[in-house]
Amino acid sequence: MSGEYEQMWRDLGLNLEAHDALLGVLGKGYEDIFLSQKNRPAGMDYFNFVMSEVHSLRIKELLESQKAGRKVIGSFCVFVPEEIVRAADATLVGLCTGADFATEEVEKLLPRNTCSLIKSAFGFKLGQVCPYIESADMIVGENTCDGKKKSYEVLKTLVPNLYVMDLPQMKSSEGRAVLKAEYERFRKAVEDLTGVTIDAQRLRKGIDIVNGKRKAIHRLSALRKADPAPISGLDALLINQVYFYDDPIRFTDSVNKICTELEGRNKAQVGVFPKGAPRILLSGCPMAVPNWKLPWIIETSGAVIVGEESCVGERGTRNLTNDSGNTVDELMEAIVDRYFQVDCAIFRPNPDRLEHVRQMYTTYAADGVIHYGLQFCQPYQIESLQVERALEEKGIATLRIDTDYSMEDVEQLKTRVEAFIERISSRRAA
Ligand code: BJ8
């Protein structure tokens, strides 16, 4: 593929042939799904560029930062506090989990009925096609769902630098104490890895950088309340996905830039879909790059996605971290407070999430909710029944979709999504 980067990928130990094939498929998918959209905001050019360079220029930047003494930490979950990583001048990146790869090899290590997200992480490692996992100085796994928790025992045999973080399962004072202790342990581990002592000033700076990204995303989300919607759900999802890869300051600037453009669109009533197009709130499992199947089906069926109740979306970015503390301890408490509000379905019970779905439905003036569960994801699939019941009780049209990363069910999903869009459209007209 790109000759300029071939040596870099070779040095990272990638399987060049498999990696070229992957980039070929991704590039084609990106063209078909994103570049074919009509009337995209000009500010998306930056995100197109990031995506075109996600395995090349961005990796080169990370390797250069390592040469300058900075560390790279990879993660699979929004519970890994980026504030602490930034405070040590290190970079946090999301690891590839959004596509099937080397499935046959993966299924020699994990049961077939493991969710696609976990299998994907293993596939990218076993297939030697993820430059992020290969360049990371530390990989953080977190004990969230049973699938992840047990699979990290296996991943530990494949990577030399896995750090496992424990997480509580209940929102109790005992649960908060577990999170606090784990974040303290993580701070120490990051200090050991980087050789940087995290003081209050560093920690506040880390908080401010990460809050900056979140504020920009909040601004973007608020602009999506407009009808006509100024940006497609696919593009907004892409921005939320790039959140996990890009340099945070550059990312924040680019999101703010596109927001200014979208403000102009809203004033001029310019949208990507006609005014009055059915509006969908997506809720459920996270969608990592290049998992675009369901949003693509929805938006090519005539509806627009106006919000994502997801870790790659509002669940991940919802709250800011209070930066008013003066000591490391006060700032660490603020970090724990912020993350303890993340309403992942691994928590039991998890009433806040139901409330957030309802709130988002109203805030973004949605006409219906599509709940997306990955097959074999027990936390979200089981919770989806409660979500559906709670929403339908309030008169909110809800569709539950369980799927995986394969394209085999596209036609079947399209039929179901189209019928749902018809249902919400006729309700609207009534
Ligand atoms: S905080 S949602 S990013 S754990 S899809 S691997 S839950 S079986 S990804 Fe998640 Fe953190 Fe929670 Fe968010 Fe398990 Fe389900 Fe698979 Fe999942």
Residues whose N, C-alpha, C, O or C-beta is under 5 A from the ligand:
A	BS01	BJ8	F76 C77 V78 F79 C115 L117 I118 T144 C145 G147 K148 C285 C311 C344 L374 F376 C377 Q378 P379
